[in-house]
Amino acid sequence: MLRKGSHLAALVLLVAGGSVMLTGCAKKTEESMTTVDSTLTGGLSSDVPEPGPTPSTDYTNPPASSPPPASKPKPKPPSSGSSSSSSSSSSSASRVTVPAGTDLEISLVSDLNTKTTTAGSPISATVADDVVVNGVVVIPAGAEVTGHVVSAARSGKASGRAYMQLAFDEVSFGGKSYNIEAATDTMFGKGGSGKDAAMIGGGAVAGAILGKVLGGSGGSAAKGAVVGGAAGTAASLLTRGPDLHLEPGKKVTVSLDSPVTVTKPKAGA
């Protein structure tokens, strides 16, 4: 019986000691948790920034910046339609048609001579006087003219006179060139009839004088005149008539065979 009682007492003491130990462990655990909680609380509270000033008391709005200056509206470019129409109207207003039949007085620059000039030779010339249509100068004096020789021939040895015909193809002024159609009448050189008569008459006189000197009679003088005249005629047939020479500065007048549309020259051009 004593042993059982002692065993029971020992068991009671053991249980009581275990309870005391459990209670101490619980307290230590609670203290350690409290310490950790306070540590965390302190660390977290220190990391939180202090609240800033309230807008109603301490905050002042910044001054409003002045608005940027308003940009001027860019002018609208003119529409292509109005530009093209205005340029077209101004272009048409500055152009004029020179009718067919209008006379042009032309001053030659080239030196033309039937002795050396042939058909197709080029010609240089200028307009001698302003060409005026309805009171407006349409081709100014000094405008350059080019053309060619249509035909040219020397006088024959037996008959005929030298002749030449000119044609003009282009007129240029104000930086532009225009095709034209104009030609001169056929121009003839001087005839050789006076020269031929002088040669024939001179030969006859010389023959008569020579026959009289040699024969000493009227018959011989007449015979000498006939022979001398024949000699003069033969000499005239071997000699050409004068060539036709058109020197620089020679003026010829031509008429336009067809109309030509030109840009009116500027005043003073």
Summary of the structure (lengths in Angstrom):
residues: 269
radius of gyration: 64.9
end to end distance: 159.7
largest distance: 230.7
contacts: 666
relative contact order: 0.13
helix: 38%
strand: 25%
